[in-house]
Structure formats: C-alpha cells, structure tokens
C-alpha cells in the first residue's frame, strides 16, 4: 500500500507540473471582464492596417533578420506613393496589443438601427489584422462617436465589441506618434574616432572620455591639444532632433531633388566604420540630415544653418 501511495503521489506531482507548464506557455488572460476579439499568439502577427476616409496606416514587420517594425503612411484618395518609415517604441508596444486583440465588452450581433446608433453603419473606418494564417477584417465606429466609445464589428460573424479607448488614437495620429526619430543605431560612447568633412577638407579626431563631462576631441595630428571648438560643435550635431513629420520615407527625395552635401561626420570604433551623419542643402535652402539608420532624409530645424556654417572651420582647424 505504501508503494502504491508513493507512485500515486508521484503521478499527481508530474500531472501538476505539466499543467503548470501549459499555463505558463499560454498568453496572459488580460484584465477581469475582458473578452478576446481575435485569439492569436504574438509571433503570428504580421501586419496591422487602419484606414478611414482620408488616411491609411500600416504597421508591419520587415522581412529581414532583425525583424524591424515599419510604418507605412498613405492618403485617400491616393495622391502619392505611401511613405515607409521606421516605427518607434510606442508603435512596438501598440503592435503587440493586436495579438491577441482584446475588448472590454462584447455586445453581440446588433440590428441595423443599433449599428447606426453606435456609429458602425456605413463607417469608412476599417481595421485589418494579418496573421500567418490569414487576414481578419473589422469595421470601426465613425469618428463622430469619438475615442471614448471605440466600437468594433468583427466581419466574420457580425459581433460588436467595445475596445479600450487607448488602442486607436496612436493609429489615427501615426505620423506624429509612431515615427522613430532615432538618428543613430549606436550610442555616444560607442565610437572612439570621428572624421569631419566639409568644403573638400577632412579632419580626424580621437575621442577621449571624461568622467561626468563631455568627451574631448583630440586632433589626430595633435593628440595633446583638445579642440574645444570642435567639441562644442559636435555636441550640437549629436543633439540634432528633426520632428516626426520632417522624416522622409524610403526612396523619397526632398522637393527640388537630391540635396547637395554640406558636411559629413563619420564614426569609427578602431578601424571599423559604424555610422555617419550627412547634412545637405535642399533646393530651397533648407537643410536635411541622413544617417546609417534613417530610411531617408530628415528635414532639420532652421537653426541648423549655424551648424553648417561652423562645419568648415572644424574640418580645417581654422
């Protein structure tokens, strides 16, 4: 009897561990009262598309090794090719909320009169979620209903749900909220050499870190004479931050054609080139920046002209 009891306890323990394992493998169940609109694991999510009467927005994974998330922005009616931009961290967090897609409440199937009341009848607002297994379509309540009541209708069975109010505003304002404004794929301490080129002249600086202070720039030909002018200038260059709406997408060219280079900064770690920043003048006199990370040119603020004026002095040392 004692042996049978030990075996039985062992079997129960194994069953408990197996149950715990399968519970651990499942997606979180969400907040109490939530209902699942689209049940899918995050790894199956490929793209999310939102559109209304005037805009089209898509979040999608790039088909490369890094699996980067991209943002595609278009207009309705179509007046130009859609823009493709890198998506930021806010977009990453938003994207994962669509698999599984949850709602705060299910309203079931509504009749035509009730659909009109909640803003779903003939609404131009659409949502599509593409999984590895196929695409799922939804209708969203018309804008007149407002963000406080984001009703959604599942097209496969007509069921209506009430979404969390925080889910849609980022998609509706994607150009302002979801564009990655990062200029470089590396940090300020990731390089030990930089070269400034302007006006046909180049000058290389060694970077020497200092505790609690900005790193010094040492001209390669005079490593014992830190160049304070170059340091202050480069500090302003590193802090350049174009606005979200000023980023151009992949393949886009600024008005008037490709801008002409004004200066360039190349960053190295040892002998390896890890990135660069190119600042160029557009046809209208405005300045644009492009780096190893940006998908295209980004328009700089008006005060960037002072940085351009100083670039040649830094490059020549005069």
Protein Blocks (a to p, Z undefined) as FASTA:
>chain_A
ZZmmmmmmmmmmmmmmmmmmmmmmpccebjehiacfbgcdfklpmbdcdddfkbccdddd
dfbfkopacddddddddfbdcddddddfklmmmmmmmoccddfbdebjadfklmmmnopg
opabdcddddfkbccddddddfklommlcccddfknopacdddfklmmmmmmmmmmmpcf
bfbfcdfklpcbdcddeehiacdddddddehiacddddfklmmlccfklmmmmmmmmmgc
cdfklpccehiacehiacddfbdcdddehjbcfbdcdddddfkopacdddfkbgbdcddd
fklmmmmmmmmmmmnoZZ
